Each structure stands twice: as structure tokens, then as C-alpha cells.
Amino acid sequence: MVPIAGRPLLDYWIELLTAHPAISEIIINTHYLPEPVRDYVASSPYKDRIQLIHEENLLGTGGTLLSAMDKLIDNDVLVAHADNLTLFDLNAFINTHQSRPDQCVATMMSFETDYPSSCGILELDKQGVVIGFHEKVPEPPGKLANAAVFIFSNAALAIIMGLKKHGVAEISVDFIPTLLGKMATFHNDTYHRDIGSPESLAAAEREFPEIYRAFKSKGSEQ
């Protein structure tokens, strides 16, 4: 619910997702200060397409995915760490996933980071498939990073379920290593920023309004 240019961060995510016909339902996990999120969703015109799940104790990004698996297993699923501020062409992301190499069961969004030691850094083959992953290491081999936005196919979800993780689990630590060689990439060259620090939030406030206006203007022309 942190405001960016006068709107909650979650509002940008809802706007992006509800604009695409392939997104039929949005599930939002709440834990810390859930009431503002509940109030926001209750007043949203898209409330009928949003389901809230609450965790008294955090299960981690992977644990949340596993706990909701009965709602997800029959579909391709877009999973996002929604504490990031991002803009991207969702239609292009979905098209990339649908045309992924035959051996791939999932697609990860990538971006170029100025702080590679604070991110999961990727190594790709000539097809853009993730063959190496370095999660927050001191001297990472590059700046191409995991944007923490994924599309998992039914086959990917089956692999994840087969890992038999219980309780707390993280996508980057527990799932991605198992999917190496099976995960395509879509590169976000529009905008992506983790706003988890005051400095990064201030930078987003400076950068984002103009980039957002240009993004929306380009979309209205298409």
C-alpha cells in the first residue's frame, strides 16, 4: 500500500493484471497490516476478481504458492513479488511464455540491475533459457537479474509439488534451482525497481511518473 505518485503500489499491479483477458483471478497474500489491503480491495471495481489469503505466520514466497496450489494447479499461473514497482508489456510476456522452447515449463522475467550482489543473477544459454542462478552472492557474474515475476505452467507446478516442501519455502532458493534448463526468460526493458528501502522509494518517486505516462501513452496508440 506504499504510495507511488499518489497511488498505492498494489493499484499499479491490479491495473496491469486486470487489463489482460488471460488473467481471470488475482490472489493476494496478506500478512503485515492486512486491514489496509482488505479496505483497498473492498473498494476496488475489480473486487470480484480478487481473492485474499492471510498468513498468520509467513510461509515464504514458495510456501504461499504451495498453500494455494489447489486453486492453481489446472492453469498457467503468473506469480509476482508485488513489493516491486514495475511496468512491462503483459501481452508480450504471455506470448513469450506460450512460444517458449519445448523443454521449458516456466518463464521468468529478467531485468538489468545496478546492484547485482543484492539480486538473483542469471546465466542464459543461446535460447534465453536459465542455466545458472546466483542468489545474492558477493561477486555475481553479470547484471542480468531475476525480476521475481514468473509464469508457471501446469507442468512446472507439478514439479514444484513433487519437491514435497512443507512450511516455509522460497521460490528463488527452493524452486528455481530445480527448474534450471527448464525456464525461459522475458526481458523487461521498460521499468523495474525494488522499492524496499527509503532511497529506492525516493528514486522511484523521481523516475516513475514520467516513465508511466510514456508507457500509457504508447499503449493508447497501439
Contacts in CASP RR format, 6 or more apart in sequence:
PFRMAT RR
TARGET T0000
AUTHOR 0000-0000-0000
METHOD contacts of the structure
MODEL  1
MVPIAGRPLLDYWIELLTAHPAISEIIINTHYLPEPVRDYVASSPYKDRI
QLIHEENLLGTGGTLLSAMDKLIDNDVLVAHADNLTLFDLNAFINTHQSR
PDQCVATMMSFETDYPSSCGILELDKQGVVIGFHEKVPEPPGKLANAAVF
IFSNAALAIIMGLKKHGVAEISVDFIPTLLGKMATFHNDTYHRDIGSPES
LAAAEREFPEIYRAFKSKGSEQ
1 8 0 8 1.000
1 9 0 8 1.000
1 10 0 8 1.000
1 33 0 8 1.000
1 36 0 8 1.000
1 37 0 8 1.000
1 40 0 8 1.000
2 8 0 8 1.000
2 9 0 8 1.000
2 195 0 8 1.000
2 201 0 8 1.000
3 9 0 8 1.000
4 12 0 8 1.000
4 85 0 8 1.000
4 195 0 8 1.000
4 201 0 8 1.000
4 204 0 8 1.000
4 205 0 8 1.000
4 208 0 8 1.000
5 205 0 8 1.000
5 208 0 8 1.000
5 209 0 8 1.000
5 212 0 8 1.000
8 40 0 8 1.000
9 82 0 8 1.000
9 83 0 8 1.000
9 85 0 8 1.000
9 195 0 8 1.000
10 28 0 8 1.000
10 37 0 8 1.000
10 40 0 8 1.000
10 82 0 8 1.000
11 40 0 8 1.000
12 85 0 8 1.000
12 87 0 8 1.000
12 212 0 8 1.000
13 80 0 8 1.000
13 82 0 8 1.000
14 26 0 8 1.000
14 44 0 8 1.000
14 46 0 8 1.000
14 50 0 8 1.000
16 87 0 8 1.000
16 88 0 8 1.000
16 90 0 8 1.000
17 23 0 8 1.000
17 26 0 8 1.000
17 78 0 8 1.000
17 90 0 8 1.000
18 26 0 8 1.000
18 46 0 8 1.000
18 49 0 8 1.000
19 90 0 8 1.000
20 90 0 8 1.000
20 91 0 8 1.000
20 94 0 8 1.000
22 94 0 8 1.000
23 78 0 8 1.000
23 90 0 8 1.000
24 49 0 8 1.000
25 49 0 8 1.000
25 50 0 8 1.000
25 51 0 8 1.000
26 46 0 8 1.000
26 49 0 8 1.000
26 50 0 8 1.000
26 51 0 8 1.000
27 50 0 8 1.000
27 51 0 8 1.000
27 52 0 8 1.000
27 53 0 8 1.000
27 68 0 8 1.000
27 71 0 8 1.000
28 37 0 8 1.000
28 41 0 8 1.000
28 50 0 8 1.000
28 51 0 8 1.000
28 52 0 8 1.000
28 53 0 8 1.000
28 82 0 8 1.000
29 52 0 8 1.000
29 53 0 8 1.000
29 54 0 8 1.000
29 55 0 8 1.000
29 64 0 8 1.000
30 37 0 8 1.000
30 38 0 8 1.000
30 52 0 8 1.000
30 53 0 8 1.000
30 54 0 8 1.000
30 55 0 8 1.000
31 54 0 8 1.000
31 55 0 8 1.000
31 56 0 8 1.000
31 58 0 8 1.000
34 52 0 8 1.000
34 54 0 8 1.000
37 52 0 8 1.000
38 52 0 8 1.000
41 47 0 8 1.000
41 50 0 8 1.000
41 52 0 8 1.000
44 50 0 8 1.000
51 71 0 8 1.000
53 64 0 8 1.000
53 67 0 8 1.000
53 68 0 8 1.000
55 64 0 8 1.000
55 67 0 8 1.000
58 168 0 8 1.000
59 66 0 8 1.000
59 67 0 8 1.000
59 167 0 8 1.000
59 168 0 8 1.000
59 169 0 8 1.000
60 168 0 8 1.000
60 169 0 8 1.000
60 170 0 8 1.000
61 79 0 8 1.000
61 81 0 8 1.000
61 148 0 8 1.000
61 169 0 8 1.000
61 170 0 8 1.000
61 171 0 8 1.000
61 172 0 8 1.000
62 160 0 8 1.000
62 165 0 8 1.000
62 169 0 8 1.000
62 170 0 8 1.000
62 171 0 8 1.000
62 174 0 8 1.000
62 175 0 8 1.000
63 165 0 8 1.000
63 167 0 8 1.000
63 168 0 8 1.000
63 169 0 8 1.000
63 170 0 8 1.000
65 72 0 8 1.000
65 79 0 8 1.000
65 160 0 8 1.000
65 169 0 8 1.000
65 171 0 8 1.000
66 160 0 8 1.000
66 161 0 8 1.000
66 165 0 8 1.000
66 167 0 8 1.000
66 169 0 8 1.000
69 157 0 8 1.000
69 160 0 8 1.000
69 161 0 8 1.000
72 157 0 8 1.000
73 154 0 8 1.000
73 157 0 8 1.000
73 158 0 8 1.000
73 161 0 8 1.000
74 154 0 8 1.000
75 154 0 8 1.000
76 97 0 8 1.000
76 151 0 8 1.000
76 152 0 8 1.000
76 153 0 8 1.000
76 154 0 8 1.000
77 151 0 8 1.000
77 152 0 8 1.000
77 157 0 8 1.000
78 149 0 8 1.000
78 150 0 8 1.000
78 151 0 8 1.000
79 149 0 8 1.000
79 150 0 8 1.000
79 151 0 8 1.000
79 152 0 8 1.000
79 171 0 8 1.000
80 148 0 8 1.000
80 149 0 8 1.000
80 150 0 8 1.000
81 148 0 8 1.000
81 149 0 8 1.000
83 194 0 8 1.000
83 195 0 8 1.000
83 196 0 8 1.000
84 147 0 8 1.000
84 148 0 8 1.000
84 149 0 8 1.000
84 192 0 8 1.000
84 193 0 8 1.000
84 194 0 8 1.000
84 195 0 8 1.000
85 191 0 8 1.000
85 192 0 8 1.000
85 193 0 8 1.000
85 194 0 8 1.000
85 195 0 8 1.000
85 204 0 8 1.000
85 208 0 8 1.000
86 147 0 8 1.000
86 149 0 8 1.000
86 188 0 8 1.000
86 190 0 8 1.000
86 191 0 8 1.000
86 192 0 8 1.000
86 193 0 8 1.000
87 188 0 8 1.000
87 190 0 8 1.000
87 191 0 8 1.000
87 192 0 8 1.000
87 211 0 8 1.000
87 212 0 8 1.000
87 215 0 8 1.000
88 109 0 8 1.000
88 149 0 8 1.000
88 186 0 8 1.000
88 188 0 8 1.000
88 190 0 8 1.000
88 191 0 8 1.000
88 192 0 8 1.000
89 190 0 8 1.000
92 186 0 8 1.000
93 107 0 8 1.000
93 109 0 8 1.000
93 149 0 8 1.000
93 151 0 8 1.000
93 186 0 8 1.000
94 151 0 8 1.000
96 107 0 8 1.000
96 184 0 8 1.000
96 186 0 8 1.000
97 106 0 8 1.000
97 107 0 8 1.000
97 151 0 8 1.000
97 153 0 8 1.000
97 184 0 8 1.000
97 186 0 8 1.000
100 107 0 8 1.000
100 184 0 8 1.000
101 127 0 8 1.000
101 129 0 8 1.000
101 184 0 8 1.000
103 129 0 8 1.000
103 181 0 8 1.000
103 182 0 8 1.000
104 129 0 8 1.000
104 181 0 8 1.000
104 182 0 8 1.000
104 183 0 8 1.000
104 184 0 8 1.000
105 152 0 8 1.000
105 153 0 8 1.000
105 155 0 8 1.000
105 156 0 8 1.000
105 159 0 8 1.000
105 179 0 8 1.000
105 182 0 8 1.000
105 183 0 8 1.000
106 150 0 8 1.000
106 151 0 8 1.000
106 152 0 8 1.000
106 153 0 8 1.000
106 156 0 8 1.000
106 179 0 8 1.000
106 182 0 8 1.000
106 183 0 8 1.000
106 184 0 8 1.000
107 150 0 8 1.000
107 151 0 8 1.000
107 183 0 8 1.000
107 184 0 8 1.000
107 185 0 8 1.000
107 186 0 8 1.000
108 122 0 8 1.000
108 130 0 8 1.000
108 146 0 8 1.000
108 147 0 8 1.000
108 149 0 8 1.000
108 150 0 8 1.000
108 176 0 8 1.000
108 183 0 8 1.000
108 184 0 8 1.000
108 185 0 8 1.000
108 186 0 8 1.000
109 146 0 8 1.000
109 147 0 8 1.000
109 148 0 8 1.000
109 149 0 8 1.000
109 150 0 8 1.000
109 185 0 8 1.000
109 186 0 8 1.000
109 187 0 8 1.000
109 188 0 8 1.000
109 192 0 8 1.000
110 122 0 8 1.000
110 144 0 8 1.000
110 145 0 8 1.000
110 146 0 8 1.000
110 147 0 8 1.000
110 185 0 8 1.000
110 186 0 8 1.000
110 187 0 8 1.000
110 188 0 8 1.000
111 144 0 8 1.000
111 145 0 8 1.000
111 147 0 8 1.000
111 187 0 8 1.000
111 188 0 8 1.000
111 189 0 8 1.000
111 192 0 8 1.000
112 143 0 8 1.000
112 144 0 8 1.000
112 145 0 8 1.000
112 189 0 8 1.000
113 119 0 8 1.000
113 121 0 8 1.000
113 143 0 8 1.000
113 144 0 8 1.000
113 145 0 8 1.000
114 143 0 8 1.000
116 140 0 8 1.000
116 142 0 8 1.000
116 143 0 8 1.000
116 145 0 8 1.000
117 136 0 8 1.000
117 137 0 8 1.000
117 138 0 8 1.000
117 139 0 8 1.000
117 140 0 8 1.000
118 136 0 8 1.000
118 194 0 8 1.000
119 136 0 8 1.000
119 140 0 8 1.000
119 145 0 8 1.000
119 146 0 8 1.000
120 133 0 8 1.000
120 134 0 8 1.000
120 135 0 8 1.000
120 136 0 8 1.000
120 140 0 8 1.000
120 145 0 8 1.000
120 146 0 8 1.000
120 172 0 8 1.000
121 133 0 8 1.000
121 134 0 8 1.000
121 137 0 8 1.000
121 140 0 8 1.000
121 141 0 8 1.000
121 142 0 8 1.000
121 143 0 8 1.000
121 144 0 8 1.000
121 145 0 8 1.000
121 146 0 8 1.000
122 130 0 8 1.000
122 132 0 8 1.000
122 133 0 8 1.000
122 134 0 8 1.000
122 144 0 8 1.000
122 145 0 8 1.000
122 146 0 8 1.000
122 185 0 8 1.000
123 130 0 8 1.000
123 131 0 8 1.000
123 132 0 8 1.000
123 133 0 8 1.000
123 134 0 8 1.000
123 141 0 8 1.000
124 130 0 8 1.000
124 131 0 8 1.000
124 144 0 8 1.000
124 185 0 8 1.000
125 131 0 8 1.000
125 181 0 8 1.000
127 184 0 8 1.000
128 184 0 8 1.000
128 185 0 8 1.000
129 181 0 8 1.000
129 182 0 8 1.000
129 183 0 8 1.000
129 184 0 8 1.000
129 185 0 8 1.000
130 176 0 8 1.000
130 179 0 8 1.000
130 180 0 8 1.000
130 181 0 8 1.000
130 183 0 8 1.000
130 184 0 8 1.000
130 185 0 8 1.000
131 180 0 8 1.000
131 181 0 8 1.000
132 180 0 8 1.000
133 146 0 8 1.000
133 172 0 8 1.000
133 176 0 8 1.000
133 177 0 8 1.000
133 180 0 8 1.000
134 140 0 8 1.000
134 141 0 8 1.000
135 172 0 8 1.000
135 173 0 8 1.000
135 176 0 8 1.000
146 172 0 8 1.000
146 176 0 8 1.000
147 188 0 8 1.000
147 192 0 8 1.000
148 171 0 8 1.000
148 172 0 8 1.000
149 188 0 8 1.000
150 171 0 8 1.000
152 160 0 8 1.000
156 179 0 8 1.000
156 182 0 8 1.000
159 178 0 8 1.000
159 179 0 8 1.000
159 182 0 8 1.000
160 175 0 8 1.000
160 178 0 8 1.000
163 174 0 8 1.000
163 175 0 8 1.000
163 178 0 8 1.000
165 174 0 8 1.000
169 175 0 8 1.000
176 183 0 8 1.000
190 211 0 8 1.000
190 215 0 8 1.000
191 207 0 8 1.000
191 208 0 8 1.000
191 211 0 8 1.000
191 212 0 8 1.000
191 215 0 8 1.000
193 200 0 8 1.000
193 203 0 8 1.000
193 204 0 8 1.000
193 207 0 8 1.000
193 208 0 8 1.000
194 200 0 8 1.000
195 201 0 8 1.000
195 204 0 8 1.000
END
